[in-house]
Amino acid sequence: DTEVTQTPKHLVMGMTNKKSLKCEQHMGHRAMYWYKQKAKKPPELMFVYSYEKLSINESVPSRFSPECPNSSLLNLHLHALQPEDSALYLCASSPILKVGTEAFFGQGTRLTVV
Amino acid sequence: AQTVTQSQPEMSVQEAETVTLSCTYDTSENNYYLFWYKQPPSRQMILVIRQEAYKQQNATENRFSVNFQKAAKSFSLKISDSQLGDTAMYFCAFMKHGIPNNNDMRFGAGTRLTVKP
């Protein structure tokens, strides 16, 4: 299994809603990532988890709250988002000790905040 | 800080022809890795090819090859015998060497490639 699975594929939420994005991989990767991608732009790193612990937070607003409950799952909890947070959210994973290995990406969740 | 520059926002090529996408980067690191990712309309980022900076030999993967010029900090992607399925956004990416591999990958702005029939 070489897949990173993200759910849902599409999400529309209001500014007062609370929602969660989910990401799952069964490749035994111990590094997992959240990226945000605006239209016609490259992915921007948001968070990195290493061995289920948050290791990088790229100064992301607190309305985005990541969680890594186990080595296969990564969540992104969303609360009180703004319309400018509408974007494609990509999850990725990689083997943590295999230096220089590329990240494997999911298909993303297209988020629209109304 | 590392920066990655892709100076061609859009390119097009006729089916079966060859096209080269440009990428330059800026770093003070000596050990690092370079990647080309493809993002088709399906949105998934797919690895096309990777290059280790300590290897002088240019990486190749079937129809895809790179021209890695370390001194010039250049990393171009050549696609031979272009196919309609190659139509996608192509991102050049840089990653520092590091253990553990926290994969702080930096992407260029991307080049939108259209293969015309």
HADDOCK unambig.tbl for C-alpha pairs under 7 A between the chains (distance, minus, plus):
assign (segid A and resid 31 and name CA) (segid B and resid 102 and name CA) 6.69 0.50 0.50
assign (segid A and resid 41 and name CA) (segid B and resid 109 and name CA) 5.95 0.50 0.50
assign (segid A and resid 42 and name CA) (segid B and resid 107 and name CA) 6.09 0.50 0.50
assign (segid A and resid 42 and name CA) (segid B and resid 108 and name CA) 6.53 0.50 0.50
assign (segid A and resid 42 and name CA) (segid B and resid 109 and name CA) 5.29 0.50 0.50
assign (segid A and resid 42 and name CA) (segid B and resid 110 and name CA) 6.42 0.50 0.50
assign (segid A and resid 43 and name CA) (segid B and resid 107 and name CA) 6.90 0.50 0.50
assign (segid A and resid 96 and name CA) (segid B and resid 100 and name CA) 5.78 0.50 0.50
assign (segid A and resid 96 and name CA) (segid B and resid 101 and name CA) 4.77 0.50 0.50
assign (segid A and resid 96 and name CA) (segid B and resid 102 and name CA) 6.46 0.50 0.50
assign (segid A and resid 97 and name CA) (segid B and resid 99 and name CA) 6.60 0.50 0.50
assign (segid A and resid 97 and name CA) (segid B and resid 100 and name CA) 5.42 0.50 0.50
assign (segid A and resid 97 and name CA) (segid B and resid 101 and name CA) 5.61 0.50 0.50
assign (segid A and resid 98 and name CA) (segid B and resid 101 and name CA) 6.61 0.50 0.50
assign (segid A and resid 99 and name CA) (segid B and resid 97 and name CA) 6.84 0.50 0.50
assign (segid A and resid 99 and name CA) (segid B and resid 98 and name CA) 6.62 0.50 0.50
assign (segid A and resid 99 and name CA) (segid B and resid 99 and name CA) 6.44 0.50 0.50
assign (segid A and resid 99 and name CA) (segid B and resid 101 and name CA) 5.31 0.50 0.50
assign (segid A and resid 100 and name CA) (segid B and resid 33 and name CA) 6.06 0.50 0.50
assign (segid A and resid 100 and name CA) (segid B and resid 97 and name CA) 6.37 0.50 0.50
assign (segid A and resid 100 and name CA) (segid B and resid 101 and name CA) 6.89 0.50 0.50
assign (segid A and resid 105 and name CA) (segid B and resid 44 and name CA) 6.44 0.50 0.50
assign (segid A and resid 105 and name CA) (segid B and resid 45 and name CA) 5.70 0.50 0.50
assign (segid A and resid 106 and name CA) (segid B and resid 44 and name CA) 5.93 0.50 0.50
assign (segid A and resid 107 and name CA) (segid B and resid 43 and name CA) 5.58 0.50 0.50
assign (segid A and resid 107 and name CA) (segid B and resid 44 and name CA) 4.23 0.50 0.50
assign (segid A and resid 108 and name CA) (segid B and resid 43 and name CA) 6.88 0.50 0.50
assign (segid A and resid 108 and name CA) (segid B and resid 44 and name CA) 6.89 0.50 0.50
